[in-house]
Amino acid sequence: MQCERCHGLTKLKAVKRQHWLNGKLYIVENVQAEVCTDCGERYFHAKTLDAIDELLSRQHLVEKLLDVEVVRFDQEAA
Ligand SMILES: [Zn+2]
């Protein structure tokens, strides 16, 4: 497909996605996405996102647990 941001071409790739569901953050590996070869923008099919919601809602295998830092970016100091 064509990228909506830069009109570059996208390629189907398996990527790692940060996915929020019911206030919880998940890192989901091996998710199919169209990735722009120019700007890197990623496009996920609505069906894929629904399938991830569904997977996370039922019993699923957890590969790894991560500690995640939440940081506030200070624009002024940058
Ligand atoms: Zn693009």
N, CA, C, O and the ligand as a Tripos MOL2 file, in Angstrom:
@<TRIPOS>MOLECULE
protein
  313   311    79     0     0
PROTEIN
NO_CHARGES

@<TRIPOS>ATOM
      1 N           0.8470   -1.1970    0.0000 N.3       1 MET1
      2 CA          0.0000    0.0000    0.0000 C.3       1 MET1
      3 C           0.8850    1.2510    0.0000 C.2       1 MET1
      4 O           2.1080    1.1710    0.1150 O.2       1 MET1
      5 N           0.2270    2.4060   -0.1330 N.am      2 GLN2
      6 CA          0.9650    3.6630   -0.1250 C.3       2 GLN2
      7 C           0.8300    4.3340    1.2530 C.2       2 GLN2
      8 O          -0.2560    4.3660    1.8300 O.2       2 GLN2
      9 N           1.9260    4.8560    1.7610 N.am      3 CYS3
     10 CA          1.9240    5.5010    3.0700 C.3       3 CYS3
     11 C           1.0570    6.7600    3.0360 C.2       3 CYS3
     12 O           1.1580    7.5780    2.1220 O.2       3 CYS3
     13 N           0.2020    6.8980    4.0560 N.am      4 GLU4
     14 CA         -0.6870    8.0650    4.1030 C.3       4 GLU4
     15 C           0.0600    9.3250    4.5080 C.2       4 GLU4
     16 O          -0.4100   10.4360    4.2610 O.2       4 GLU4
     17 N           1.2310    9.1580    5.1330 N.am      5 ARG5
     18 CA          1.9840   10.3140    5.5980 C.3       5 ARG5
     19 C           2.8890   10.8860    4.5210 C.2       5 ARG5
     20 O           2.9090   12.0950    4.2920 O.2       5 ARG5
     21 N           3.6520    9.9920    3.8490 N.am      6 CYS6
     22 CA          4.6640   10.4940    2.9100 C.3       6 CYS6
     23 C           4.4820    9.9500    1.4960 C.2       6 CYS6
     24 O           5.2470   10.2830    0.5910 O.2       6 CYS6
     25 N           3.4650    9.1140    1.3150 N.am      7 HIS7
     26 CA          3.1690    8.5130    0.0140 C.3       7 HIS7
     27 C           4.2560    7.5620   -0.4680 C.2       7 HIS7
     28 O           4.2980    7.2090   -1.6460 O.2       7 HIS7
     29 N           5.1310    7.1510    0.4360 N.am      8 GLY8
     30 CA          6.1090    6.1160    0.1120 C.3       8 GLY8
     31 C           5.4200    4.7580    0.0470 C.2       8 GLY8
     32 O           4.2280    4.6330    0.3270 O.2       8 GLY8
     33 N           6.1910    3.7560   -0.3240 N.am      9 LEU9
     34 CA          5.6060    2.4100   -0.4030 C.3       9 LEU9
     35 C           5.7970    1.6570    0.9110 C.2       9 LEU9
     36 O           6.8120    1.8130    1.5900 O.2       9 LEU9
     37 N           4.8120    0.8460    1.2530 N.am     10 THR10
     38 CA          4.9250    0.0500    2.4710 C.3      10 THR10
     39 C           5.2120   -1.4010    2.1200 C.2      10 THR10
     40 O           4.9190   -1.8730    1.0220 O.2      10 THR10
     41 N           5.8020   -2.0970    3.1050 N.am     11 LYS11
     42 CA          6.0920   -3.5170    2.9510 C.3      11 LYS11
     43 C           5.5220   -4.2600    4.1430 C.2      11 LYS11
     44 O           5.5680   -3.7650    5.2700 O.2      11 LYS11
     45 N           4.9850   -5.4470    3.8990 N.am     12 LEU12
     46 CA          4.4450   -6.2510    4.9830 C.3      12 LEU12
     47 C           5.5940   -6.8200    5.8170 C.2      12 LEU12
     48 O           6.4990   -7.4700    5.2950 O.2      12 LEU12
     49 N           5.5340   -6.5570    7.1310 N.am     13 LYS13
     50 CA          6.6040   -7.0120    8.0190 C.3      13 LYS13
     51 C           6.0230   -7.4760    9.3460 C.2      13 LYS13
     52 O           4.9240   -7.0760    9.7290 O.2      13 LYS13
     53 N           6.7620   -8.3150   10.0340 N.am     14 ALA14
     54 CA          6.3730   -8.6960   11.4000 C.3      14 ALA14
     55 C           7.0860   -7.7550   12.3540 C.2      14 ALA14
     56 O           8.3140   -7.6750   12.3440 O.2      14 ALA14
     57 N           6.3230   -7.0360   13.1850 N.am     15 VAL15
     58 CA          6.9120   -6.0330   14.0720 C.3      15 VAL15
     59 C           6.5000   -6.2790   15.5200 C.2      15 VAL15
     60 O           5.6530   -7.1230   15.8120 O.2      15 VAL15
     61 N           7.1220   -5.5190   16.4140 N.am     16 LYS16
     62 CA          6.7850   -5.5380   17.8250 C.3      16 LYS16
     63 C           5.8620   -4.3510   18.0870 C.2      16 LYS16
     64 O           6.1690   -3.2250   17.6940 O.2      16 LYS16
     65 N           4.7460   -4.5960   18.7420 N.am     17 ARG17
     66 CA          3.7640   -3.5420   18.9260 C.3      17 ARG17
     67 C           3.4740   -3.2960   20.3990 C.2      17 ARG17
     68 O           3.3090   -4.2380   21.1740 O.2      17 ARG17
     69 N           3.4130   -2.0200   20.7810 N.am     18 GLN18
     70 CA          2.9380   -1.6540   22.1130 C.3      18 GLN18
     71 C           1.4310   -1.5750   22.0350 C.2      18 GLN18
     72 O           0.8770   -0.8000   21.2550 O.2      18 GLN18
     73 N           0.7830   -2.3680   22.8320 N.am     19 HIS19
     74 CA         -0.6640   -2.4940   22.7010 C.3      19 HIS19
     75 C          -1.3310   -2.2910   24.0500 C.2      19 HIS19
     76 O          -1.0330   -2.9980   25.0130 O.2      19 HIS19
     77 N          -2.2290   -1.3270   24.1150 N.am     20 TRP20
     78 CA         -2.9710   -1.0620   25.3500 C.3      20 TRP20
     79 C          -4.3130   -1.7700   25.3020 C.2      20 TRP20
     80 O          -5.0130   -1.7520   24.2890 O.2      20 TRP20
     81 N          -4.6550   -2.3980   26.4280 N.am     21 LEU21
     82 CA         -5.9880   -2.9890   26.5370 C.3      21 LEU21
     83 C          -6.4440   -2.8690   27.9850 C.2      21 LEU21
     84 O          -5.7520   -3.3090   28.9030 O.2      21 LEU21
     85 N          -7.5990   -2.2780   28.1770 N.am     22 ASN22
     86 CA         -8.1780   -2.0790   29.5140 C.3      22 ASN22
     87 C          -7.1670   -1.4880   30.4980 C.2      22 ASN22
     88 O          -7.0430   -1.9610   31.6280 O.2      22 ASN22
     89 N          -6.4410   -0.4460   30.0600 N.am     23 GLY23
     90 CA         -5.5080    0.2460   30.9400 C.3      23 GLY23
     91 C          -4.1970   -0.4810   31.1760 C.2      23 GLY23
     92 O          -3.3690   -0.0240   31.9650 O.2      23 GLY23
     93 N          -3.9960   -1.6040   30.5060 N.am     24 LYS24
     94 CA         -2.7460   -2.3510   30.6570 C.3      24 LYS24
     95 C          -1.9610   -2.3160   29.3610 C.2      24 LYS24
     96 O          -2.5180   -2.4020   28.2660 O.2      24 LYS24
     97 N          -0.6210   -2.1830   29.5160 N.am     25 LEU25
     98 CA          0.2490   -2.1400   28.3410 C.3      25 LEU25
     99 C           0.8650   -3.5150   28.0920 C.2      25 LEU25
    100 O           1.3830   -4.1550   29.0070 O.2      25 LEU25
    101 N           0.7990   -3.9430   26.8690 N.am     26 TYR26
    102 CA          1.4050   -5.2090   26.4560 C.3      26 TYR26
    103 C           2.3880   -4.9360   25.3180 C.2      26 TYR26
    104 O           2.1640   -4.0480   24.4950 O.2      26 TYR26
    105 N           3.4560   -5.6900   25.2760 N.am     27 ILE27
    106 CA          4.3390   -5.6920   24.1120 C.3      27 ILE27
    107 C           4.0360   -6.9880   23.3590 C.2      27 ILE27
    108 O           4.2270   -8.0860   23.8830 O.2      27 ILE27
    109 N           3.5730   -6.8430   22.1470 N.am     28 VAL28
    110 CA          3.1850   -8.0200   21.3690 C.3      28 VAL28
    111 C           4.1640   -8.1810   20.2150 C.2      28 VAL28
    112 O           4.3140   -7.2920   19.3770 O.2      28 VAL28
    113 N           4.8230   -9.3250   20.1880 N.am     29 GLU29
    114 CA          5.8100   -9.5660   19.1300 C.3      29 GLU29
    115 C           5.1810  -10.2780   17.9490 C.2      29 GLU29
    116 O           4.1320  -10.9120   18.0680 O.2      29 GLU29
    117 N           5.8430  -10.1620   16.8020 N.am     30 ASN30
    118 CA          5.4430  -10.8980   15.6040 C.3      30 ASN30
    119 C           4.0730  -10.4730   15.0660 C.2      30 ASN30
    120 O           3.2800  -11.3120   14.6390 O.2      30 ASN30
    121 N           3.8010   -9.1570   15.0900 N.am     31 VAL31
    122 CA          2.5300   -8.6450   14.5750 C.3      31 VAL31
    123 C           2.7270   -8.1620   13.1330 C.2      31 VAL31
    124 O           3.6570   -7.4080   12.8450 O.2      31 VAL31
    125 N           1.8690   -8.5930   12.2560 N.am     32 GLN32
    126 CA          1.9380   -8.1940   10.8480 C.3      32 GLN32
    127 C           1.5320   -6.7270   10.7010 C.2      32 GLN32
    128 O           0.4840   -6.3060   11.1910 O.2      32 GLN32
    129 N           2.3770   -5.9640   10.0210 N.am     33 ALA33
    130 CA          2.0520   -4.5660    9.7610 C.3      33 ALA33
    131 C           2.5800   -4.1710    8.3940 C.2      33 ALA33
    132 O           3.5560   -4.7430    7.9080 O.2      33 ALA33
    133 N           1.9420   -3.2030    7.7840 N.am     34 GLU34
    134 CA          2.4960   -2.5780    6.5940 C.3      34 GLU34
    135 C           3.3990   -1.4640    7.0970 C.2      34 GLU34
    136 O           2.9330   -0.5490    7.7760 O.2      34 GLU34
    137 N           4.6880   -1.5310    6.7720 N.am     35 VAL35
    138 CA          5.6500   -0.5560    7.2710 C.3      35 VAL35
    139 C           6.1860    0.2640    6.1030 C.2      35 VAL35
    140 O           6.6400   -0.2880    5.1010 O.2      35 VAL35
    141 N           6.1290    1.5780    6.2390 N.am     36 CYS36
    142 CA          6.5990    2.4630    5.1770 C.3      36 CYS36
    143 C           8.1160    2.3500    5.0530 C.2      36 CYS36
    144 O           8.8390    2.4770    6.0410 O.2      36 CYS36
    145 N           8.5870    2.1110    3.8410 N.am     37 THR37
    146 CA         10.0240    1.9620    3.6260 C.3      37 THR37
    147 C          10.7350    3.3140    3.6660 C.2      37 THR37
    148 O          11.9610    3.3660    3.7600 O.2      37 THR37
    149 N           9.9750    4.4090    3.5950 N.am     38 ASP38
    150 CA         10.5780    5.7430    3.6520 C.3      38 ASP38
    151 C          10.5700    6.3240    5.0610 C.2      38 ASP38
    152 O          11.6260    6.6420    5.6070 O.2      38 ASP38
    153 N           9.3740    6.4650    5.6570 N.am     39 CYS39
    154 CA          9.2940    7.1620    6.9470 C.3      39 CYS39
    155 C           9.1200    6.2210    8.1310 C.2      39 CYS39
    156 O           9.2000    6.6580    9.2790 O.2      39 CYS39
    157 N           8.8850    4.9410    7.8760 N.am     40 GLY40
    158 CA          8.7880    3.9880    8.9700 C.3      40 GLY40
    159 C           7.4150    3.9060    9.6380 C.2      40 GLY40
    160 O           7.2220    3.1300   10.5740 O.2      40 GLY40
    161 N           6.4700    4.7030    9.1600 N.am     41 GLU41
    162 CA          5.1120    4.6460    9.7010 C.3      41 GLU41
    163 C           4.5570    3.2300    9.5700 C.2      41 GLU41
    164 O           4.7760    2.5540    8.5640 O.2      41 GLU41
    165 N           3.8340    2.7900   10.6070 N.am     42 ARG42
    166 CA          3.3120    1.4280   10.5860 C.3      42 ARG42
    167 C           1.7990    1.4330   10.5270 C.2      42 ARG42
    168 O           1.1360    2.2280   11.1930 O.2      42 ARG42
    169 N           1.2650    0.5360    9.7210 N.am     43 TYR43
    170 CA         -0.1900    0.4350    9.5670 C.3      43 TYR43
    171 C          -0.6350   -0.9680    9.9310 C.2      43 TYR43
    172 O          -0.1570   -1.9570    9.3740 O.2      43 TYR43
    173 N          -1.5600   -1.0330   10.8760 N.am     44 PHE44
    174 CA         -2.0800   -2.3240   11.3060 C.3      44 PHE44
    175 C          -3.5090   -2.4780   10.8120 C.2      44 PHE44
    176 O          -4.3010   -1.5370   10.8480 O.2      44 PHE44
    177 N          -3.8150   -3.6600   10.3590 N.am     45 HIS45
    178 CA         -5.1710   -3.9500    9.9320 C.3      45 HIS45
    179 C          -6.0720   -4.0270   11.1690 C.2      45 HIS45
    180 O          -5.6820   -4.5810   12.1970 O.2      45 HIS45
    181 N          -7.2800   -3.4650   11.0580 N.am     46 ALA46
    182 CA         -8.2230   -3.4860   12.1790 C.3      46 ALA46
    183 C          -8.4780   -4.9190   12.6510 C.2      46 ALA46
    184 O          -8.6660   -5.1650   13.8430 O.2      46 ALA46
    185 N          -8.4810   -5.8420   11.7220 N.am     47 LYS47
    186 CA         -8.6950   -7.2610   12.0560 C.3      47 LYS47
    187 C          -7.5690   -7.7900   12.9390 C.2      47 LYS47
    188 O          -7.7980   -8.5610   13.8700 O.2      47 LYS47
    189 N          -6.3400   -7.3550   12.6220 N.am     48 THR48
    190 CA         -5.1770   -7.7670   13.4150 C.3      48 THR48
    191 C          -5.2980   -7.2340   14.8340 C.2      48 THR48
    192 O          -5.0420   -7.9530   15.8000 O.2      48 THR48
    193 N          -5.6960   -5.9530   14.9560 N.am     49 LEU49
    194 CA         -5.8150   -5.3370   16.2740 C.3      49 LEU49
    195 C          -6.9080   -6.0170   17.0930 C.2      49 LEU49
    196 O          -6.7490   -6.2200   18.2960 O.2      49 LEU49
    197 N          -8.0060   -6.3630   16.4500 N.am     50 ASP50
    198 CA         -9.0860   -7.0790   17.1310 C.3      50 ASP50
    199 C          -8.6060   -8.4480   17.6030 C.2      50 ASP50
    200 O          -8.9380   -8.8960   18.7000 O.2      50 ASP50
    201 N          -7.8140   -9.1030   16.7480 N.am     51 ALA51
    202 CA         -7.3150  -10.4380   17.0920 C.3      51 ALA51
    203 C          -6.3620  -10.3610   18.2870 C.2      51 ALA51
    204 O          -6.3230  -11.2750   19.1110 O.2      51 ALA51
    205 N          -5.5920   -9.2670   18.3800 N.am     52 ILE52
    206 CA         -4.6930   -9.0910   19.5280 C.3      52 ILE52
    207 C          -5.5190   -8.8800   20.7950 C.2      52 ILE52
    208 O          -5.2350   -9.4810   21.8310 O.2      52 ILE52
    209 N          -6.5430   -8.0250   20.7120 N.am     53 ASP53
    210 CA         -7.4420   -7.8140   21.8580 C.3      53 ASP53
    211 C          -7.9930   -9.1510   22.3440 C.2      53 ASP53
    212 O          -8.0410   -9.4430   23.5390 O.2      53 ASP53
    213 N          -8.3990   -9.9340   21.3770 N.am     54 GLU54
    214 CA         -9.0150  -11.2290   21.6770 C.3      54 GLU54
    215 C          -8.0100  -12.1640   22.3530 C.2      54 GLU54
    216 O          -8.3240  -12.8260   23.3420 O.2      54 GLU54
    217 N          -6.8000  -12.2050   21.8000 N.am     55 LEU55
    218 CA         -5.7390  -13.0450   22.3610 C.3      55 LEU55
    219 C          -5.4480  -12.6540   23.8090 C.2      55 LEU55
    220 O          -5.3240  -13.5120   24.6830 O.2      55 LEU55
    221 N          -5.3400  -11.3340   24.0500 N.am     56 LEU56
    222 CA         -4.9690  -10.8560   25.3800 C.3      56 LEU56
    223 C          -6.1050  -11.0370   26.3730 C.2      56 LEU56
    224 O          -5.8700  -11.1270   27.5780 O.2      56 LEU56
    225 N          -7.3340  -11.0920   25.8750 N.am     57 SER57
    226 CA         -8.5020  -11.2140   26.7490 C.3      57 SER57
    227 C          -8.6710  -12.6350   27.2830 C.2      57 SER57
    228 O          -9.2510  -12.8560   28.3460 O.2      57 SER57
    229 N          -8.1440  -13.6000   26.5070 N.am     58 ARG58
    230 CA         -8.2440  -14.9720   27.0150 C.3      58 ARG58
    231 C          -6.8990  -15.4040   27.5950 C.2      58 ARG58
    232 O          -5.9280  -14.6470   27.5630 O.2      58 ARG58
    233 N          -6.8500  -16.6160   28.1190 N.am     59 GLN59
    234 CA         -5.6180  -17.1710   28.6710 C.3      59 GLN59
    235 C          -4.5320  -17.1700   27.6030 C.2      59 GLN59
    236 O          -4.7370  -17.7010   26.5120 O.2      59 GLN59
    237 N          -3.3750  -16.5780   27.9070 N.am     60 HIS60
    238 CA         -2.3150  -16.5500   26.9110 C.3      60 HIS60
    239 C          -0.9550  -16.7310   27.5590 C.2      60 HIS60
    240 O          -0.7830  -16.5000   28.7560 O.2      60 HIS60
    241 N           0.0020  -17.1450   26.7540 N.am     61 LEU61
    242 CA          1.3530  -17.3820   27.2240 C.3      61 LEU61
    243 C           2.1030  -16.0520   27.3590 C.2      61 LEU61
    244 O           2.0820  -15.2260   26.4470 O.2      61 LEU61
    245 N           2.7600  -15.8560   28.4990 N.am     62 VAL62
    246 CA          3.5760  -14.6490   28.6890 C.3      62 VAL62
    247 C           5.0400  -15.0350   28.5390 C.2      62 VAL62
    248 O           5.5600  -15.8370   29.3140 O.2      62 VAL62
    249 N           5.6970  -14.4640   27.5440 N.am     63 GLU63
    250 CA          7.0830  -14.8180   27.2420 C.3      63 GLU63
    251 C           8.0690  -14.1910   28.2160 C.2      63 GLU63
    252 O           9.0870  -14.7870   28.5660 O.2      63 GLU63
    253 N           7.7500  -12.9880   28.6400 N.am     64 LYS64
    254 CA          8.6920  -12.2070   29.4340 C.3      64 LYS64
    255 C           7.9250  -11.1240   30.1740 C.2      64 LYS64
    256 O           6.8980  -10.6520   29.6850 O.2      64 LYS64
    257 N           8.4130  -10.7170   31.3570 N.am     65 LEU65
    258 CA          7.8280   -9.5690   32.0440 C.3      65 LEU65
    259 C           8.8650   -8.4610   32.0920 C.2      65 LEU65
    260 O          10.0330   -8.7110   32.3890 O.2      65 LEU65
    261 N           8.4430   -7.2380   31.8000 N.am     66 LEU66
    262 CA          9.3630   -6.1040   31.7910 C.3      66 LEU66
    263 C           8.9550   -5.0770   32.8300 C.2      66 LEU66
    264 O           7.7700   -4.8830   33.1010 O.2      66 LEU66
    265 N           9.9590   -4.4170   33.4140 N.am     67 ASP67
    266 CA          9.7000   -3.2140   34.1980 C.3      67 ASP67
    267 C           9.7330   -2.0580   33.2260 C.2      67 ASP67
    268 O          10.6690   -1.9530   32.4330 O.2      67 ASP67
    269 N           8.7480   -1.1930   33.2610 N.am     68 VAL68
    270 CA          8.7070   -0.0840   32.3200 C.3      68 VAL68
    271 C           8.7970    1.2360   33.0810 C.2      68 VAL68
    272 O           8.0280    1.4720   34.0120 O.2      68 VAL68
    273 N           9.7210    2.0810   32.6920 N.am     69 GLU69
    274 CA          9.8290    3.4040   33.3030 C.3      69 GLU69
    275 C           8.8440    4.3460   32.6240 C.2      69 GLU69
    276 O           8.7570    4.3850   31.3970 O.2      69 GLU69
    277 N           8.1010    5.1070   33.4270 N.am     70 VAL70
    278 CA          7.2500    6.1580   32.8820 C.3      70 VAL70
    279 C           7.9360    7.4780   33.1920 C.2      70 VAL70
    280 O           8.1700    7.8020   34.3560 O.2      70 VAL70
    281 N           8.2550    8.2310   32.1670 N.am     71 VAL71
    282 CA          9.0630    9.4310   32.3150 C.3      71 VAL71
    283 C           8.3300   10.6140   31.7000 C.2      71 VAL71
    284 O           7.6990   10.4960   30.6500 O.2      71 VAL71
    285 N           8.4270   11.7670   32.3780 N.am     72 ARG72
    286 CA          7.8470   12.9700   31.7900 C.3      72 ARG72
    287 C           8.9340   13.7360   31.0400 C.2      72 ARG72
    288 O           9.9880   14.0380   31.6000 O.2      72 ARG72
    289 N           8.6800   14.0370   29.8070 N.am     73 PHE73
    290 CA          9.6410   14.7540   28.9770 C.3      73 PHE73
    291 C           9.4810   16.2470   29.2140 C.2      73 PHE73
    292 O           8.3950   16.8010   29.0440 O.2      73 PHE73
    293 N          10.5770   16.8930   29.6110 N.am     74 ASP74
    294 CA         10.5330   18.3280   29.8550 C.3      74 ASP74
    295 C          10.9730   19.0620   28.5930 C.2      74 ASP74
    296 O          12.1630   19.1550   28.2930 O.2      74 ASP74
    297 N          10.0030   19.5730   27.8700 N.am     75 GLN75
    298 CA         10.2460   20.2350   26.5850 C.3      75 GLN75
    299 C          11.2100   21.4110   26.7200 C.2      75 GLN75
    300 O          12.0520   21.6490   25.8550 O.2      75 GLN75
    301 N          11.0640   22.1510   27.8400 N.am     76 GLU76
    302 CA         11.8820   23.3420   28.0570 C.3      76 GLU76
    303 C          13.3710   23.0050   28.1840 C.2      76 GLU76
    304 O          14.2360   23.7340   27.7000 O.2      76 GLU76
    305 N          13.6400   21.8820   28.8470 N.am     77 ALA77
    306 CA         15.0190   21.5050   29.1190 C.3      77 ALA77
    307 C          15.6730   20.8150   27.9230 C.2      77 ALA77
    308 O          16.8910   20.6340   27.8970 O.2      77 ALA77
    309 N          14.8790   20.4360   26.9510 N.am     78 ALA78
    310 CA         15.4340   19.6890   25.8190 C.3      78 ALA78
    311 C          16.2790   20.5670   24.9080 C.2      78 ALA78
    312 O          16.8160   20.0840   23.9100 O.2      78 ALA78
    313 ZN          5.7820    7.0440    4.8870 Zn       79 ZN79
@<TRIPOS>BOND
     1     1     2 1
     2     2     3 1
     3     3     4 2
     4     3     5 am
     5     5     6 1
     6     6     7 1
     7     7     8 2
     8     7     9 am
     9     9    10 1
    10    10    11 1
    11    11    12 2
    12    11    13 am
    13    13    14 1
    14    14    15 1
    15    15    16 2
    16    15    17 am
    17    17    18 1
    18    18    19 1
    19    19    20 2
    20    19    21 am
    21    21    22 1
    22    22    23 1
    23    23    24 2
    24    23    25 am
    25    25    26 1
    26    26    27 1
    27    27    28 2
    28    27    29 am
    29    29    30 1
    30    30    31 1
    31    31    32 2
    32    31    33 am
    33    33    34 1
    34    34    35 1
    35    35    36 2
    36    35    37 am
    37    37    38 1
    38    38    39 1
    39    39    40 2
    40    39    41 am
    41    41    42 1
    42    42    43 1
    43    43    44 2
    44    43    45 am
    45    45    46 1
    46    46    47 1
    47    47    48 2
    48    47    49 am
    49    49    50 1
    50    50    51 1
    51    51    52 2
    52    51    53 am
    53    53    54 1
    54    54    55 1
    55    55    56 2
    56    55    57 am
    57    57    58 1
    58    58    59 1
    59    59    60 2
    60    59    61 am
    61    61    62 1
    62    62    63 1
    63    63    64 2
    64    63    65 am
    65    65    66 1
    66    66    67 1
    67    67    68 2
    68    67    69 am
    69    69    70 1
    70    70    71 1
    71    71    72 2
    72    71    73 am
    73    73    74 1
    74    74    75 1
    75    75    76 2
    76    75    77 am
    77    77    78 1
    78    78    79 1
    79    79    80 2
    80    79    81 am
    81    81    82 1
    82    82    83 1
    83    83    84 2
    84    83    85 am
    85    85    86 1
    86    86    87 1
    87    87    88 2
    88    87    89 am
    89    89    90 1
    90    90    91 1
    91    91    92 2
    92    91    93 am
    93    93    94 1
    94    94    95 1
    95    95    96 2
    96    95    97 am
    97    97    98 1
    98    98    99 1
    99    99   100 2
   100    99   101 am
   101   101   102 1
   102   102   103 1
   103   103   104 2
   104   103   105 am
   105   105   106 1
   106   106   107 1
   107   107   108 2
   108   107   109 am
   109   109   110 1
   110   110   111 1
   111   111   112 2
   112   111   113 am
   113   113   114 1
   114   114   115 1
   115   115   116 2
   116   115   117 am
   117   117   118 1
   118   118   119 1
   119   119   120 2
   120   119   121 am
   121   121   122 1
   122   122   123 1
   123   123   124 2
   124   123   125 am
   125   125   126 1
   126   126   127 1
   127   127   128 2
   128   127   129 am
   129   129   130 1
   130   130   131 1
   131   131   132 2
   132   131   133 am
   133   133   134 1
   134   134   135 1
   135   135   136 2
   136   135   137 am
   137   137   138 1
   138   138   139 1
   139   139   140 2
   140   139   141 am
   141   141   142 1
   142   142   143 1
   143   143   144 2
   144   143   145 am
   145   145   146 1
   146   146   147 1
   147   147   148 2
   148   147   149 am
   149   149   150 1
   150   150   151 1
   151   151   152 2
   152   151   153 am
   153   153   154 1
   154   154   155 1
   155   155   156 2
   156   155   157 am
   157   157   158 1
   158   158   159 1
   159   159   160 2
   160   159   161 am
   161   161   162 1
   162   162   163 1
   163   163   164 2
   164   163   165 am
   165   165   166 1
   166   166   167 1
   167   167   168 2
   168   167   169 am
   169   169   170 1
   170   170   171 1
   171   171   172 2
   172   171   173 am
   173   173   174 1
   174   174   175 1
   175   175   176 2
   176   175   177 am
   177   177   178 1
   178   178   179 1
   179   179   180 2
   180   179   181 am
   181   181   182 1
   182   182   183 1
   183   183   184 2
   184   183   185 am
   185   185   186 1
   186   186   187 1
   187   187   188 2
   188   187   189 am
   189   189   190 1
   190   190   191 1
   191   191   192 2
   192   191   193 am
   193   193   194 1
   194   194   195 1
   195   195   196 2
   196   195   197 am
   197   197   198 1
   198   198   199 1
   199   199   200 2
   200   199   201 am
   201   201   202 1
   202   202   203 1
   203   203   204 2
   204   203   205 am
   205   205   206 1
   206   206   207 1
   207   207   208 2
   208   207   209 am
   209   209   210 1
   210   210   211 1
   211   211   212 2
   212   211   213 am
   213   213   214 1
   214   214   215 1
   215   215   216 2
   216   215   217 am
   217   217   218 1
   218   218   219 1
   219   219   220 2
   220   219   221 am
   221   221   222 1
   222   222   223 1
   223   223   224 2
   224   223   225 am
   225   225   226 1
   226   226   227 1
   227   227   228 2
   228   227   229 am
   229   229   230 1
   230   230   231 1
   231   231   232 2
   232   231   233 am
   233   233   234 1
   234   234   235 1
   235   235   236 2
   236   235   237 am
   237   237   238 1
   238   238   239 1
   239   239   240 2
   240   239   241 am
   241   241   242 1
   242   242   243 1
   243   243   244 2
   244   243   245 am
   245   245   246 1
   246   246   247 1
   247   247   248 2
   248   247   249 am
   249   249   250 1
   250   250   251 1
   251   251   252 2
   252   251   253 am
   253   253   254 1
   254   254   255 1
   255   255   256 2
   256   255   257 am
   257   257   258 1
   258   258   259 1
   259   259   260 2
   260   259   261 am
   261   261   262 1
   262   262   263 1
   263   263   264 2
   264   263   265 am
   265   265   266 1
   266   266   267 1
   267   267   268 2
   268   267   269 am
   269   269   270 1
   270   270   271 1
   271   271   272 2
   272   271   273 am
   273   273   274 1
   274   274   275 1
   275   275   276 2
   276   275   277 am
   277   277   278 1
   278   278   279 1
   279   279   280 2
   280   279   281 am
   281   281   282 1
   282   282   283 1
   283   283   284 2
   284   283   285 am
   285   285   286 1
   286   286   287 1
   287   287   288 2
   288   287   289 am
   289   289   290 1
   290   290   291 1
   291   291   292 2
   292   291   293 am
   293   293   294 1
   294   294   295 1
   295   295   296 2
   296   295   297 am
   297   297   298 1
   298   298   299 1
   299   299   300 2
   300   299   301 am
   301   301   302 1
   302   302   303 1
   303   303   304 2
   304   303   305 am
   305   305   306 1
   306   306   307 1
   307   307   308 2
   308   307   309 am
   309   309   310 1
   310   310   311 1
   311   311   312 2
@<TRIPOS>SUBSTRUCTURE
     1 MET1         2 RESIDUE 1 A MET
     2 GLN2         6 RESIDUE 1 A GLN
     3 CYS3        10 RESIDUE 1 A CYS
     4 GLU4        14 RESIDUE 1 A GLU
     5 ARG5        18 RESIDUE 1 A ARG
     6 CYS6        22 RESIDUE 1 A CYS
     7 HIS7        26 RESIDUE 1 A HIS
     8 GLY8        30 RESIDUE 1 A GLY
     9 LEU9        34 RESIDUE 1 A LEU
    10 THR10       38 RESIDUE 1 A THR
    11 LYS11       42 RESIDUE 1 A LYS
    12 LEU12       46 RESIDUE 1 A LEU
    13 LYS13       50 RESIDUE 1 A LYS
    14 ALA14       54 RESIDUE 1 A ALA
    15 VAL15       58 RESIDUE 1 A VAL
    16 LYS16       62 RESIDUE 1 A LYS
    17 ARG17       66 RESIDUE 1 A ARG
    18 GLN18       70 RESIDUE 1 A GLN
    19 HIS19       74 RESIDUE 1 A HIS
    20 TRP20       78 RESIDUE 1 A TRP
    21 LEU21       82 RESIDUE 1 A LEU
    22 ASN22       86 RESIDUE 1 A ASN
    23 GLY23       90 RESIDUE 1 A GLY
    24 LYS24       94 RESIDUE 1 A LYS
    25 LEU25       98 RESIDUE 1 A LEU
    26 TYR26      102 RESIDUE 1 A TYR
    27 ILE27      106 RESIDUE 1 A ILE
    28 VAL28      110 RESIDUE 1 A VAL
    29 GLU29      114 RESIDUE 1 A GLU
    30 ASN30      118 RESIDUE 1 A ASN
    31 VAL31      122 RESIDUE 1 A VAL
    32 GLN32      126 RESIDUE 1 A GLN
    33 ALA33      130 RESIDUE 1 A ALA
    34 GLU34      134 RESIDUE 1 A GLU
    35 VAL35      138 RESIDUE 1 A VAL
    36 CYS36      142 RESIDUE 1 A CYS
    37 THR37      146 RESIDUE 1 A THR
    38 ASP38      150 RESIDUE 1 A ASP
    39 CYS39      154 RESIDUE 1 A CYS
    40 GLY40      158 RESIDUE 1 A GLY
    41 GLU41      162 RESIDUE 1 A GLU
    42 ARG42      166 RESIDUE 1 A ARG
    43 TYR43      170 RESIDUE 1 A TYR
    44 PHE44      174 RESIDUE 1 A PHE
    45 HIS45      178 RESIDUE 1 A HIS
    46 ALA46      182 RESIDUE 1 A ALA
    47 LYS47      186 RESIDUE 1 A LYS
    48 THR48      190 RESIDUE 1 A THR
    49 LEU49      194 RESIDUE 1 A LEU
    50 ASP50      198 RESIDUE 1 A ASP
    51 ALA51      202 RESIDUE 1 A ALA
    52 ILE52      206 RESIDUE 1 A ILE
    53 ASP53      210 RESIDUE 1 A ASP
    54 GLU54      214 RESIDUE 1 A GLU
    55 LEU55      218 RESIDUE 1 A LEU
    56 LEU56      222 RESIDUE 1 A LEU
    57 SER57      226 RESIDUE 1 A SER
    58 ARG58      230 RESIDUE 1 A ARG
    59 GLN59      234 RESIDUE 1 A GLN
    60 HIS60      238 RESIDUE 1 A HIS
    61 LEU61      242 RESIDUE 1 A LEU
    62 VAL62      246 RESIDUE 1 A VAL
    63 GLU63      250 RESIDUE 1 A GLU
    64 LYS64      254 RESIDUE 1 A LYS
    65 LEU65      258 RESIDUE 1 A LEU
    66 LEU66      262 RESIDUE 1 A LEU
    67 ASP67      266 RESIDUE 1 A ASP
    68 VAL68      270 RESIDUE 1 A VAL
    69 GLU69      274 RESIDUE 1 A GLU
    70 VAL70      278 RESIDUE 1 A VAL
    71 VAL71      282 RESIDUE 1 A VAL
    72 ARG72      286 RESIDUE 1 A ARG
    73 PHE73      290 RESIDUE 1 A PHE
    74 ASP74      294 RESIDUE 1 A ASP
    75 GLN75      298 RESIDUE 1 A GLN
    76 GLU76      302 RESIDUE 1 A GLU
    77 ALA77      306 RESIDUE 1 A ALA
    78 ALA78      310 RESIDUE 1 A ALA
    79 ZN79       313 GROUP 0 **** ****
